[in-house]
Amino acid sequence: LLTAARTQYKPQHKDKEPEFVSLSEELQATNPICDHAWRIWEREIRSMDKANVHLPLIQQWGACLFVAGMELDGLSLTFTQFLKVVGLSVKQFISLVRKMDVNVDTISPKVNIALKRLENKYDVTLALYQRFVKTELWESSWTMFLLAKGTFLQMEDDLVIAFQLLLCVLEFFTKRFAPSLLLSPYKSAVSSSTLSPPTRTSRRNQGKAKTRPPEMDVQLLETLCKESDCSVDEVKNVYQMTFCAFLDSVGLSGLQGLPPLETLSKQYEELYHKNKDFDARLFLVDDETLSPSKTKVEMTPRKNLSGDDVAIPVPQTPIRAAMNSIHQLRVDLTSASDQPSSNLLAYYKNCTVDPSEEIRKRVEELGQVFVERFAQAVGQHCEGLGRKRFNLGAQLYYKVMESMLKSEEKRLSVQNFSKLLNNAAFHTSLLACALEVVMATYVGNSFKSGGFGRSSGSSDSVETDLCFPWILDVFQLPAFDFYKVIESFIKAEPTLKHDMMKHLEQCEHVIMESLAWKMDSPLFDLLKQSREEGPGEQAEPPATLNQPLHHNHTAADLYLSPVRPSRQPPATESEPPAPGTKALRSNSLSLFYKKLYRMAYLRLKTLFSHLLTSHPELEPIIWTLLQHTLQNEYELMRDRHLDQLIMSAMYAICKVKNVDLRFKTIVTAYKEMPNTNQETFKRVLIREGQYDSIIVFYNLVFMQKLKTNILQYSSPRPPPLSPIPRIPCSPYKNSPLRVPGSNNVYVSPLKSSRVSPVVMTPRSRILISIGESFGVSDEKFQKINEMVSSTDWSLKRSLDGGSAPKPLKRLRFDMDGQDEADGSKSSGESTLIQKLAEMSKFPAGFMCVCYLNCELDFLESQRYSNHHTSSCLCRVFFFFRSF
């Protein structure tokens, strides 16, 4: 029968290499898969640069067959069986498939997402195994863990929950050993309630006895958690809700001894063949298919048991990093409650309309929704974990809300925040932001494998991805509303770590580039309202682009906008405009476009630097077209991505300027940029319900809509160029920043209101206050120069002797991302540069090392506050040393 099947198989594939056909047979590929794989090879791979892919043909053909099988849902073999045939490891195979993606449509989004999930699962399992091997337990415990993880965790790439489940398995096995066989600290941790191995009689009667849930050895479990810096309460919850349910489902609930390996292996074998992924049992034998091609994750060493006090450095493994982040979050929330504090209740009572009951009901309802969706994503027995994570989010929600209200009270000298505290969008967004911080702490600072929420399609499968923007979908919260709270949230929560601030900043970027442009986004209503006001009423006039990005808007301003004009006092309880009066410009829309323009220009500039450095004159033209599109043809952004417009604008201008730049080249460069996803250029909305590549979008949509405008750039009288945006430093950075042009000058946030004299040098205890009402900065810098030029300093130089004067290099002080030669600095900034430059006149032979430690709003003074001159402090330390 097999010979007959092969005879029938081969004539259909006369156009293919015999070795390719033989490999297809060995991989049990159907005729359609074989044909599709050969087309991929012929059309895309055969002509590839050999330097890019230098693996044997069998491995390249195998990758083509895998891609074809994934696209046609026709794979018969498991992933491990597939790797065994082609002779590659997981990492090598995934790397090969990505190298094969040379054109826009070589690898479909479906295959790309499947590979990403497979890679994530492999990385998590590898990290767990590297932690597991330190326990020196055997095959049965690892197999039981894999079976439990695959059976009861829908989201197998959740490192934290999987590790908590692993600790439950280790407790289950460890307590079944005699204490004399265990090492410290587990030997002493095994309590007297440890189950002893069953007798022959108990084995004989085991099937007749009524099953009962296994007894948890609390002391042992606490020891395991302590050794791993893991939350005991959460692990207990996993044990009681998930692990016990698993034991019951596989008939091990009443087991007194060690479970037989044969039973566990048989059940895992069935699961492994059903999922068709890799066989994680092969980690135990160092199988080459599971060997990481890159450097292995460093294992955490054992503690120093030599008795001395020498500390052993602990490498930051993925598990330890996750546990440390979770522990730090819990420490930061130690004093917080998941109920309103007395201060918050006082703010509630000061409101015209008391919001207490509405806030309580909203938190309760959203909590129920969150727990249900969490259980759907992770596993139906994980409701308890979902509740614990929500409670952490509620603690952070109330903590940040109180901090925001205190800041508003100080800023506005009012205590009645009735409109803000009765605004449902504000509360839902604030709670969502708090929960995003919690979820990102647990699952890592990552985004959906579908591409930062950029996927335009939907999946019929159960949602198993808790990364952003999952929380927006859970609460049915428009991304545009969520964006309004991010910056205020960061400012109001000083304990946020740098990586979490960067994560929230990335969330803001994802919203501006795609999520805010979803079909039903309120952003389009604001834009429509802005356009109805007439051509002069734009979301943000282009003339403001070359001005610093400054605003003093808080979350209250943005959520209550547009009921308040931008130039009137921002009283939180201001009244809406009277009927018949002109509508006021939306603060939220204006700020959104300010940030959008700057982000778009940075994206364009980055891509431009990879492709068109030999044509610098094109950059302002491409930017003008892009800015015109965002301002006047914003409907092109509906259900699309900002980068799609950037690539299309670049291609269009190169076309009319007769510069040879192909879309394939643009896409290749785009893939190398950070935080990009292939679906952005592979799956673009063409018309309702129809998606295609970026090239089709350009031809059928972008070019058709903007043809007249594009052609103007080839005429003798092209449109005027849009101003280039001034790019500020990120408002979310809190580490010292080196001033461009000098290795001597750094700027960092001021941690306290005043500088302690202890940290200053004895000879230069000088505190400079810039912008306060008494005196001006010119006079103070003049005093510095006079002091430095005094005889006291000259005497020091004369005593030390030395060579001729060596003038200092001119310091270039970059306050807003611009070079000082552009002439766009404000007068205050220019004065500062000039005064710093005057330091080159200091006495000969001395080097001035200037360290400026400023409040962050000094750097972003015109970005955050119109009253920055009264709130900015700057410390300048001068250290003089003889050459």
C-alpha angles and dihedrals in degrees: 000000000000091000091050091050092051091049089054091046102052104055089061090059103048090127092060133080111268091231090054091052091049091051090050090054092049091051090048092237117171122234094260090051091048092050093046093047091051091051090053090050095047097043102037116010109038093067095044121128105271090215088062097051115023099160123122118278093249090062094047091048090047090055090051091051091049092051091048091047092051093049093049095039090234107122112137101179127065118251092254092051089049092051091049091057097048095038100235136125124234093259094044092050095049090047090051094051091051092050088053090059093093098141134045095261105029094104116031122223088247092060093041093054092046091052092048092053091046090051092048091051091049093050092050093046091048092052091048093049092050087054091044097054090065090067092065090217120142142250097283095064094048091048091048090051093050090049093049093046093048094044103044106022114072089183100056094171093066099113097193099050092041090052091049088052090050090056089054090053091048090052090050093055101034096057090054092065124086110258090239089066095054130088127226131308092021093052093064093037096062103097129215089261091069110132114248121218110278121256124241090260093053090050090052093050096037094101092052096048120095111254117243130185114270117261114248116228096220096188093051092046091050090051091051091049093047091052089053100039088240128150109260093204093054093047090049088053091051089048096050099039106030111018096045090049089051093050090050093049093054095042097251099111096104096035113133100185135038116306115248113257092221092062094047093046093050092051093046090048090058091049093047094052091046093054093039092212132119124312103242091192087077089074085077092063098038091245113195093231089066096042112121110236090206129059111301120247106265113250120232108251123231119266119270106269097174093101097242125111097243108129118224114220111246115220116226103247118182091255095047091046090052093046092048092051092049092047091051092050090053091048091051090052097044094108094039125094133211087232129066114276123234089260091055092047088053090054089049092053092050091061122103087231112032107233096190099106095042091050092049093049092045093051091047094050095044089047091057091048092048094050092048094050091044090055091048090054101041105025137300091254093057099077090113092057090049091053092051092051091048091051090054089051091049090052091053091044094057093041094054093042091057091048091050093050092049090053092048091049090052092046098045103024090229133115101193108094096160098140094048096044091048092050108108094196091056094052095044091048093047092049091046091051091050091049091047089057090051094045093046089051090055102038098030132257094294141121134223116301086232088073118282091313089304096128111119095195132071132232128223092212123097112273107258100166119093094181123113128319090030092096091056091056092047093054095034086234120164110239090227090061092048092052091061094067102044101085094042090047092056093048092048096050110061094177093066110120122233094252091052092050088051089049092054089046088055089050088055090050092050090052093050094046100047122335096068088054097061116134097261098036117140086225090082091054090055091047091049091050090049092052093048088061089068138262092298092060104079129164087246123349114239089230089074094058096090091049122091115271101251134160140146095205118138128193088271091058093048098046094046093044135144090035091081130061113235095236100046124088107283097237105173093219098048117145126249117256117279118255113279095024122117114271115250123244114262113250091201093052093045094050091044092056093044089058094038093055093050094047091047092051092049090051091048092047092051094050091043091054089059096049118020110033088128089060105048091158090070097062098077090044093052089046091051091053092047093047091048089052095050092047103041107016099039091142086079086070094058107121089349139101130254092231090059089062092044093054092044093049091050092050093046095053092045088053096053092041092051094240113150106237121142126205089237089060092048092050093047091054092044092056089059093057118098121260096016130135131206093229088069091073100023100054114037125160110252100172134334109318094354123106132180142151127305090257092059090046091053094049099042103031119011099042093041092052097044102029095116093047093046093051091054089071090065093053125095089249107045122182117277115272120254116242115263110248119246107238114217127201114269111276088217099063117105103170126093113281122210113232109239113251096030138063090202104064125073132170125203138160116280107243097199136029094249134022118249112234088226092076093050126087116258093241099047113040094156124149113191117199110198121200100009120138098255116073127345131261091247092063093046095050088047089055089051091053091047092050093048092048093049123118090252091069093038089054091056090053093048092052094051095044120200146150133312120300117283111203118226121246112257111265115233110208112201109196101168109016095278132120113244091237094068092080092223098113120119117244093257092054093046091053091052092051092048094049093049089049090054088068087083085078092066119123117287122276100021126114119210115208108192121200117184118194108186138170109262091243088062089065090043094031096137091039099059111023141028087203097051092130090072098047107041125103126182128189119204119190121192118198115186122194132171117246 
